[in-house]
Amino acid sequence: MTTSTIPPTSTLRGRRALVTGSSRGIGAALAERLAAEGADVVITGRTRRDHDSRLEGSLESVASRLAAYGGRVGLVVADLTDEESRAGVVPEAERQLGGPLDILVNNAAAAIYQPLADFPLRRRRLVFEANVHAPLDLAQAVLPGMVGRGEGWIVNVSSATAKLRPGPPFRLVPPGTAMAVYGSSKAALNRLTNALGAELHGTGVRVNTVEPRFGVLTEGADALVGDKIDTSVMESMEEMVEGTLALCRCPADVTGEVTVSLDLIERWALDVRGLDGRQRA
């Protein structure tokens, strides 16, 4: 494992970033931190306005927070499970930011939890469209610009559910096997990340995944399994963002890795800051 360090005073001023699934949760939090670090940011998701979803959060509300940091902010409404809709995301993001992207964070995900015995094919396809095909399609769309400039950062947000459970006996974390399709899609994303990182090594483009050690209690996670999980083991949003941010400005020899946010914080002795980039009290 590389011992490269992340400069603690490094900023992202002048960088252009796209964060998917950023109307709420990890995506919204990371987009804010990127803006606080000086990046120009495009956010994307399906929820434009607050009343468009049963969950709190929208692209317009996140964009208003980002604008306070003074950089350029754009938003693209898109359904990443639809290949035609997602095909327009990168071109539109580049148009709104005035140039090719430096950073792509594939955070958007479809999480449908139910036992495998009756998991419908339609739902399985939806999960893999959002969690596997969309990240690869978006990565392919940004690669010409990144490779041409000899620099770029692609970060895929993964999940601890990708790991195999040893057994028998099986000690399953609630909700148990109901997470298997979601976890399988994230395992596929990890494998694609590793392969793409290897394929692009030497071009200056870094490709990595990051996942929480156990989980982050986002609005979506709380709605899905909030009553079934031990919240005492969940990490803070700021910790997840800090680990993810490190991969948005990591050195060229950090690529093809499947990483854990808390491990990155320890590995690089990162100071966990607030979403506004300031030191926490």
C-alpha positions in Angstrom: 0.0 0.0 0.0 1.3 3.4 -0.9 2.5 5.8 1.7 1.9 9.0 -0.3 0.5 11.9 1.7 -2.3 14.3 1.1 -1.1 18.0 1.5 -3.3 19.3 4.4 -3.5 22.8 2.9 -4.3 21.6 -0.6 -7.3 23.3 -2.1 -9.3 22.6 -5.3 -9.6 26.1 -6.6 -10.1 26.1 -10.3 -11.0 22.4 -10.4 -14.3 21.3 -12.1 -16.2 18.6 -10.3 -19.3 16.5 -10.9 -21.0 14.7 -8.0 -23.9 12.4 -8.7 -26.7 11.7 -6.3 -26.2 15.0 -4.7 -29.7 16.2 -3.8 -29.1 14.9 -0.3 -26.9 12.6 1.8 -23.3 11.9 1.1 -23.4 13.5 -2.3 -24.9 16.8 -1.1 -22.4 16.9 1.8 -19.4 16.1 -0.4 -20.5 18.7 -3.0 -20.6 21.3 -0.3 -17.1 20.4 0.9 -15.8 20.5 -2.6 -17.3 24.0 -3.1 -15.8 25.1 0.3 -12.4 23.9 -1.0 -12.7 26.2 -4.1 -14.0 23.8 -6.7 -16.6 24.6 -9.3 -19.3 21.9 -8.8 -22.2 20.4 -10.8 -24.7 18.4 -8.8 -27.1 15.9 -10.3 -30.1 13.8 -9.2 -33.7 13.4 -9.9 -35.1 15.8 -7.3 -35.0 19.4 -8.4 -37.2 21.0 -5.8 -38.0 20.1 -2.2 -41.5 19.0 -2.8 -40.5 16.6 -5.6 -39.6 13.7 -3.2 -40.8 12.2 0.1 -37.2 12.6 1.4 -35.8 15.9 2.5 -33.4 17.5 0.2 -33.3 18.8 -3.4 -30.8 20.0 -6.0 -32.0 23.5 -5.7 -31.6 23.6 -2.0 -28.1 22.1 -2.2 -27.1 24.5 -5.0 -28.1 27.5 -2.9 -25.7 26.3 -0.1 -22.9 25.7 -2.6 -23.3 29.2 -4.2 -22.4 30.8 -0.8 -18.8 29.7 -1.3 -18.4 31.9 -4.4 -17.6 29.3 -7.0 -19.5 28.3 -10.1 -22.4 25.9 -9.4 -24.5 23.9 -11.9 -27.3 21.4 -11.6 -28.4 18.6 -13.9 -31.7 16.8 -13.4 -31.2 13.2 -14.6 -32.3 9.6 -14.0 -29.1 7.6 -14.0 -31.0 4.3 -14.4 -31.9 5.5 -17.9 -29.0 5.3 -20.3 -30.4 8.2 -22.5 -30.8 10.4 -19.5 -27.3 9.8 -18.1 -25.7 10.2 -21.5 -26.4 13.9 -21.3 -25.0 14.5 -17.8 -21.3 14.9 -18.5 -21.7 17.1 -21.6 -24.2 19.3 -19.7 -21.9 19.5 -16.7 -19.0 20.5 -18.9 -21.1 23.1 -20.6 -22.3 24.6 -17.3 -18.8 24.7 -15.9 -17.1 26.0 -19.1 -14.7 23.1 -19.6 -13.8 19.4 -19.1 -14.1 17.9 -15.7 -11.2 17.3 -13.3 -13.2 15.3 -10.7 -16.0 12.8 -11.1 -17.6 11.3 -7.9 -20.0 8.5 -8.7 -22.1 8.6 -5.5 -25.6 8.0 -6.8 -27.0 4.5 -6.0 -30.1 2.5 -6.1 -30.7 0.5 -2.9 -33.6 -2.0 -2.9 -33.5 -4.4 0.0 -35.4 -7.7 0.0 -34.6 -11.4 0.2 -33.2 -13.1 -2.8 -35.8 -15.8 -3.1 -38.3 -13.4 -4.6 -36.2 -10.5 -5.8 -37.7 -9.5 -9.1 -35.5 -9.2 -12.2 -36.8 -5.7 -12.9 -35.5 -4.5 -9.6 -32.2 -6.3 -10.0 -31.7 -4.6 -13.4 -32.5 -1.2 -11.8 -29.9 -1.6 -9.1 -27.2 -2.6 -11.6 -28.1 0.2 -14.0 -27.6 2.8 -11.2 -24.7 1.2 -9.3 -22.6 -0.4 -12.1 -23.5 0.7 -15.6 -24.0 4.4 -14.8 -20.7 4.9 -13.0 -18.8 3.2 -15.8 -20.7 5.2 -18.5 -19.9 8.5 -16.7 -16.3 7.5 -16.3 -16.0 6.7 -20.0 -17.5 10.1 -20.8 -15.0 12.1 -18.7 -11.9 10.0 -19.6 -11.0 11.7 -23.0 -10.7 15.1 -21.3 -8.8 13.7 -18.3 -6.4 11.5 -20.3 -5.8 14.4 -22.7 -4.8 16.7 -19.9 -2.8 14.0 -18.1 -4.7 14.4 -14.9 -8.1 13.5 -13.3 -9.8 11.9 -10.3 -12.6 9.4 -10.5 -14.0 8.3 -7.1 -16.7 5.7 -6.9 -18.6 5.4 -3.6 -19.0 1.8 -2.6 -20.4 -0.1 0.4 -19.3 -2.5 3.2 -22.1 -4.7 2.0 -19.9 -5.8 -1.0 -17.9 -8.0 1.4 -18.6 -11.7 1.7 -20.0 -13.0 4.9 -18.1 -16.0 6.3 -19.9 -19.1 7.5 -21.6 -21.2 8.3 -22.7 -20.2 10.8 -23.5 -16.9 9.2 -23.5 -13.8 11.4 -25.5 -11.5 9.2 -25.8 -7.8 9.9 -29.4 -6.6 9.7 -31.1 -6.6 7.2 -29.1 -9.6 6.3 -29.4 -11.2 2.9 -31.9 -8.5 1.8 -28.8 -6.4 1.0 -27.3 -9.0 -1.3 -28.2 -7.5 -4.7 -27.1 -4.1 -3.6 -23.9 -5.5 -2.2 -23.3 -7.5 -5.3 -23.6 -4.4 -7.4 -21.1 -2.6 -5.2 -18.7 -5.6 -5.4 -18.9 -5.3 -9.2 -18.2 -1.5 -8.9 -15.1 -2.3 -6.8 -13.8 -4.7 -9.4 -14.4 -2.3 -12.3 -12.6 0.4 -10.3 -9.6 -1.7 -9.7 -9.4 -2.7 -13.4 -9.9 0.8 -14.7 -7.2 2.1 -12.3 -4.8 -0.5 -13.7 -5.8 0.2 -17.2 -5.2 4.0 -16.8 -2.1 3.8 -14.6 0.5 6.1 -16.0 -2.0 8.5 -17.6 -2.4 10.7 -14.5 -6.0 9.6 -14.0 -6.7 8.1 -10.6 -9.6 5.8 -10.1 -10.6 4.6 -6.6 -13.5 3.5 -4.5 -14.3 4.6 -1.0 -16.8 3.1 1.4 -17.7 3.7 5.1 -16.3 1.1 7.5 -19.9 0.2 8.3 -22.3 2.9 7.2 -23.5 6.5 7.3 -27.0 7.3 8.4 -28.1 9.3 5.5 -31.7 10.3 4.8 -32.1 7.4 2.4 -30.5 4.8 4.7 -32.6 5.9 7.6 -35.8 5.5 5.6 -34.7 2.0 4.4 -33.2 0.4 7.4 -33.0 3.0 10.1 -35.0 0.9 12.6 -32.9 -2.3 11.9 -29.3 -1.1 12.4 -27.0 -0.3 15.3 -26.5 3.4 14.9 -23.6 3.4 17.4 -21.3 1.9 14.8 -22.1 4.5 12.1 -19.5 7.1 11.2 -20.3 10.8 10.9 -21.0 12.4 7.6 -17.9 14.6 8.1 -15.7 11.5 8.4 -17.1 10.0 5.2 -16.7 13.2 3.3 -13.1 13.7 4.6 -12.1 10.3 3.3 -13.8 10.8 0.0 -12.3 14.3 -0.4 -8.8 12.8 0.0 -9.3 10.7 -3.1 -10.5 13.8 -5.0 -6.9 15.2 -4.8 -4.8 12.1 -4.2 -1.3 11.6 -5.8 -1.0 9.7 -9.1 0.3 6.5 -7.3 -3.0 6.1 -5.5 -5.2 4.4 -8.0 -7.2 1.2 -8.4 -7.8 1.0 -4.7 -10.8 -0.1 -2.7 -10.6 2.1 0.4 -12.4 2.7 3.6 -13.0 6.3 4.7 -11.9 5.9 8.3 -8.8 4.0 7.2 -7.9 6.8 4.9 -8.2 9.3 7.7 -5.8 7.2 9.8 -3.5 6.4 6.9 -3.0 10.0 6.0 -3.5 11.5 9.4 -6.3 13.7 8.1 -7.9 16.4 10.1 -11.7 15.8 9.9 -13.2 19.2 9.1 -16.8 20.5 8.8 -18.6 20.6 5.5 -17.6 24.2 5.3 -13.9 23.2 5.4 -13.3 24.7 8.8 -11.9 22.9 11.8 -14.5 21.4 14.1 -14.7 22.6 17.6 
